[in-house]
């Protein structure tokens, strides 16, 4: 009987422990309650998120650090993890990362899978080509051209499916690639004619590569860069929206834009874009 009583007592202690652990996990289920954060960023996009010998750098990375600080997480407790276009939703769903700030456009197709804070900035899709190519001047002139198709990105759909401001479907030839560095290799090797994605991404590559390439200056979409969270984390989303508002109010947003794009012709709107809501 005594053994049984001891066993029951231990079981009770274990149950209490499990209950407490469960409460703790529930509390930490929102990014607003965590003291450590794993943040998904790109590793291959100059100006946005680029892995270097000294770490990861870019405006997405700096925005991530600012947001984390506003959430009460010290920089030493922030871990960056590569998030490619193809695995962003999966990483959020399975808990590989807590949030994603990786040129992550808010779209209707992604909203059922991701809770988005922001947008923290609005940019536009454009076209990058070789400097000696004068045949591509606008969206329509991509017809029959070989355009890079990055896995997990929606940029190519804006061309071929007509999801652009002009409602124009262009019969471009899509050439698959895993990332934009691979696209650049293909563009240099002339196995593709153009890379079409957000102007912020293209500007970063132009700054890195120099005068061998140019942007057509033919913007045809609005790309609302958001902060991706696990679906349902409304509390975290609302906290991040407050952080984004503060980033504009204290001038940090403009300072970061100047830091990374000051030498380009990319314009910056000093007023924070309206939040999409945390549904």
C-alpha positions as CSV (number, residue, x, y, z in Angstrom):
1,X,0.0,0.0,0.0
2,X,2.8,2.4,0.9
3,X,4.4,1.7,-2.5
4,X,1.1,2.4,-4.2
5,X,0.7,5.7,-2.2
6,X,4.2,6.8,-3.2
7,X,3.5,5.9,-6.8
8,X,0.3,7.9,-6.7
9,X,2.1,10.9,-5.1
10,X,4.8,10.8,-7.8
11,X,2.1,10.6,-10.5
12,X,0.5,13.6,-9.0
13,X,3.8,15.6,-9.0
14,X,4.3,14.6,-12.6
15,X,0.8,15.7,-13.5
16,X,1.4,19.1,-11.9
17,X,4.7,19.4,-13.6
18,X,3.1,18.6,-17.0
19,X,0.4,21.1,-16.4
20,X,2.9,23.8,-15.5
21,X,5.0,23.0,-18.5
22,X,1.9,23.1,-20.7
23,X,1.0,26.5,-19.3
24,X,4.5,27.7,-20.0
25,X,4.4,26.4,-23.6
26,X,1.0,28.0,-24.1
27,X,2.4,31.3,-22.8
28,X,5.3,31.1,-25.2
29,X,3.2,30.1,-28.2
30,X,3.1,33.8,-29.3
31,X,6.3,35.5,-30.4
32,X,5.2,38.4,-28.1
33,X,5.9,36.2,-25.1
34,X,9.3,34.7,-26.1
35,X,12.7,35.7,-24.7
36,X,14.5,34.1,-27.7
37,X,13.6,34.3,-31.4
38,X,14.6,32.4,-34.5
39,X,14.0,34.7,-37.4
40,X,14.0,33.5,-41.0
41,X,15.8,35.8,-43.5
42,X,17.3,35.4,-47.0
43,X,20.9,34.5,-47.4
44,X,21.3,35.3,-51.1
45,X,19.8,38.8,-51.6
46,X,22.2,41.7,-51.4
47,X,20.7,44.7,-49.6
48,X,17.9,42.6,-48.0
49,X,19.5,39.5,-46.5
50,X,22.9,38.2,-47.4
51,X,25.2,35.8,-45.7
52,X,28.8,37.1,-45.4
53,X,31.9,36.0,-43.5
54,X,30.8,38.3,-40.7
55,X,27.2,37.1,-40.5
56,X,23.9,38.0,-42.2
57,X,23.3,41.6,-43.3
58,X,20.7,43.7,-45.1
59,X,17.7,45.8,-44.4
60,X,15.5,42.8,-43.6
61,X,18.0,41.8,-41.0
62,X,18.1,45.3,-39.5
63,X,14.4,45.5,-39.4
64,X,14.3,42.0,-37.7
65,X,16.7,43.2,-35.0
66,X,14.6,46.3,-34.4
67,X,11.3,44.3,-34.2
68,X,12.9,41.8,-31.8
69,X,14.1,44.6,-29.5
70,X,10.7,46.1,-29.4
71,X,9.3,42.7,-28.5
72,X,11.8,42.6,-25.6
73,X,14.3,40.2,-27.1
74,X,18.0,41.1,-26.8
75,X,20.0,40.9,-30.0
76,X,22.2,38.1,-28.4
77,X,19.0,36.0,-28.1
78,X,18.1,36.4,-31.8
79,X,19.1,33.6,-34.2
80,X,18.9,34.0,-37.9
81,X,18.1,31.1,-40.2
82,X,18.0,30.9,-43.9
83,X,14.5,31.0,-45.3
84,X,14.2,30.4,-49.0
85,X,11.1,31.4,-50.9
86,X,10.1,27.8,-51.3
87,X,10.2,26.9,-47.5
88,X,8.9,30.0,-45.8
89,X,5.4,28.7,-45.1
90,X,6.7,25.3,-44.0
91,X,9.2,26.8,-41.6
92,X,6.4,28.8,-39.9
93,X,4.0,25.9,-39.7
94,X,6.5,23.4,-38.2
95,X,8.2,25.9,-35.8
96,X,11.6,25.9,-37.5
97,X,11.4,29.7,-37.2
98,X,9.3,32.1,-35.1
99,X,9.0,34.9,-37.6
100,X,10.1,35.5,-41.2
101,X,11.3,38.8,-42.6
102,X,12.6,37.8,-46.0
103,X,11.2,40.0,-48.8
104,X,7.9,38.3,-47.9
105,X,5.1,39.8,-49.9
106,X,1.6,39.7,-48.3
107,X,-0.7,38.0,-50.8
108,X,-4.2,36.6,-50.7
109,X,-2.8,33.2,-51.6
110,X,-0.5,33.2,-48.5
111,X,-2.9,34.6,-46.0
112,X,-4.7,31.2,-45.3
113,X,-1.3,29.7,-44.3
114,X,0.4,32.7,-42.6
115,X,-0.5,35.5,-40.2
116,X,1.1,38.7,-41.5
117,X,2.1,41.7,-39.6
118,X,2.8,44.8,-41.6
119,X,3.5,45.6,-44.3
120,X,6.7,47.4,-43.1
121,X,7.3,48.8,-46.6
122,X,5.8,48.7,-50.1
123,X,8.0,48.1,-53.2
124,X,7.3,47.2,-56.8
125,X,8.2,44.5,-59.2
126,X,10.5,45.4,-62.0
127,X,12.8,43.8,-64.6
128,X,16.6,43.4,-64.6
129,X,18.5,42.7,-67.8
130,X,22.0,42.8,-69.2
131,X,23.2,46.4,-69.7
132,X,23.6,45.9,-73.5
133,X,20.1,44.5,-74.0
134,X,17.8,47.2,-75.4
135,X,15.0,44.8,-76.4
136,X,13.3,44.7,-73.0
137,X,11.8,48.0,-72.0
138,X,8.5,47.1,-70.3
139,X,6.3,44.2,-69.2
140,X,5.0,43.5,-72.7
141,X,8.4,43.2,-74.2
142,X,9.0,40.0,-72.0
143,X,6.9,38.1,-74.5
144,X,9.0,35.1,-75.8
145,X,11.9,36.0,-73.5
146,X,13.5,33.6,-71.0
147,X,12.6,34.8,-67.5
148,X,14.0,33.3,-64.3
149,X,11.4,31.4,-62.2
150,X,12.5,31.1,-58.6
151,X,10.9,28.2,-56.6
152,X,8.4,29.5,-54.1
153,X,8.2,33.0,-55.5
154,X,5.1,34.5,-57.0
155,X,6.9,37.0,-59.2
156,X,6.7,35.0,-62.4
157,X,2.9,34.7,-62.0
158,X,2.6,38.4,-62.1
159,X,4.0,38.2,-65.6
160,X,2.4,35.0,-67.1
161,X,-0.9,35.0,-65.2
162,X,-1.6,38.7,-65.5
163,X,-1.7,39.5,-61.8
164,X,-0.2,43.0,-62.4
165,X,-1.4,46.6,-62.6
166,X,-1.9,46.3,-66.3
167,X,-3.9,43.0,-66.1
168,X,-1.6,41.9,-68.9
169,X,-0.7,38.2,-69.5
170,X,2.7,37.9,-71.1
171,X,3.8,34.6,-72.7
172,X,7.4,34.6,-71.4
173,X,9.4,31.4,-71.3
174,X,10.1,30.4,-67.6
175,X,13.4,28.9,-66.6
176,X,13.4,27.3,-63.1
177,X,16.0,28.3,-60.4
178,X,16.3,27.7,-56.7
179,X,17.2,31.2,-55.8
180,X,18.2,34.6,-57.2
181,X,22.0,33.9,-57.1
182,X,21.3,31.1,-59.5
183,X,19.2,33.5,-61.6
184,X,22.2,35.9,-61.7
185,X,24.5,33.1,-62.8
186,X,22.0,32.3,-65.6
187,X,21.7,35.9,-66.6
188,X,25.5,36.3,-66.8
189,X,25.7,33.1,-68.9
190,X,22.9,34.3,-71.2
191,X,20.8,31.2,-70.5
192,X,18.0,33.6,-69.5
193,X,17.1,37.1,-70.7
194,X,15.7,38.7,-67.6
195,X,15.1,38.5,-63.8
196,X,11.8,40.0,-62.7
197,X,11.1,40.5,-59.0
198,X,10.9,43.2,-56.4
199,X,12.9,46.4,-57.1
200,X,14.6,46.1,-53.7
201,X,16.0,42.8,-54.6
202,X,17.1,44.0,-58.1
203,X,18.7,47.1,-56.6
204,X,20.8,45.0,-54.3
205,X,22.2,43.0,-57.2
206,X,22.8,46.0,-59.3
207,X,24.8,47.6,-56.4
208,X,26.8,44.4,-56.1
209,X,27.4,43.6,-59.8
210,X,27.9,47.1,-61.1
211,X,27.3,48.4,-64.7
212,X,27.0,45.0,-66.4
213,X,23.2,45.0,-65.6
214,X,20.4,47.5,-65.5
215,X,16.8,47.8,-64.3
216,X,14.2,48.5,-67.0
217,X,12.3,50.9,-64.7
218,X,9.0,49.4,-65.7
219,X,7.3,48.8,-62.3
220,X,4.0,46.8,-62.6
221,X,3.0,45.6,-59.2
222,X,2.8,46.8,-55.5
223,X,4.6,44.4,-53.2
224,X,3.7,44.7,-49.5
225,X,6.6,43.3,-47.5
226,X,5.2,41.7,-44.3
227,X,6.4,39.9,-41.3
228,X,5.3,36.3,-41.4
229,X,4.1,34.5,-38.2
230,X,2.6,31.1,-37.5
231,X,-1.0,31.2,-38.5
232,X,-3.2,32.4,-35.6
233,X,-0.6,34.3,-33.6
234,X,-2.8,37.4,-33.4
235,X,-1.1,38.7,-30.2
236,X,2.4,38.5,-31.9
237,X,1.1,40.2,-35.0
238,X,-0.4,43.1,-33.1
239,X,2.8,43.6,-31.1
240,X,4.9,43.6,-34.3
241,X,2.5,46.1,-35.9
242,X,3.2,48.4,-33.0
243,X,6.9,47.9,-33.5
244,X,6.6,48.8,-37.2
245,X,4.7,52.0,-36.4
246,X,7.4,53.0,-33.9
247,X,10.1,52.3,-36.5
248,X,8.6,55.0,-38.7
249,X,7.8,57.4,-35.9
250,X,11.3,57.4,-34.6
251,X,12.9,57.7,-38.0
252,X,14.6,54.3,-38.0
253,X,12.8,53.1,-41.1
254,X,14.1,56.0,-43.2
255,X,17.6,55.6,-41.7
256,X,17.7,51.9,-42.7
257,X,16.4,52.7,-46.2
258,X,19.1,55.3,-46.6
259,X,21.8,52.9,-45.3
260,X,21.0,50.1,-47.8
261,X,19.5,52.0,-50.8
262,X,20.8,55.5,-50.5
263,X,23.0,55.1,-53.5
264,X,20.1,53.8,-55.7
265,X,17.2,55.5,-57.2
266,X,14.6,53.7,-55.1
267,X,12.2,56.1,-53.4
268,X,11.1,55.8,-49.9
269,X,7.7,56.8,-48.4
270,X,8.3,58.2,-44.9
271,X,4.8,57.4,-43.7
272,X,4.2,53.8,-42.5
273,X,2.0,51.8,-44.9
274,X,-1.4,50.9,-43.4
275,X,-1.4,47.5,-41.6
276,X,-3.3,44.7,-43.3
277,X,-4.8,43.4,-40.1
278,X,-4.0,40.3,-38.1
279,X,-6.6,37.8,-39.3
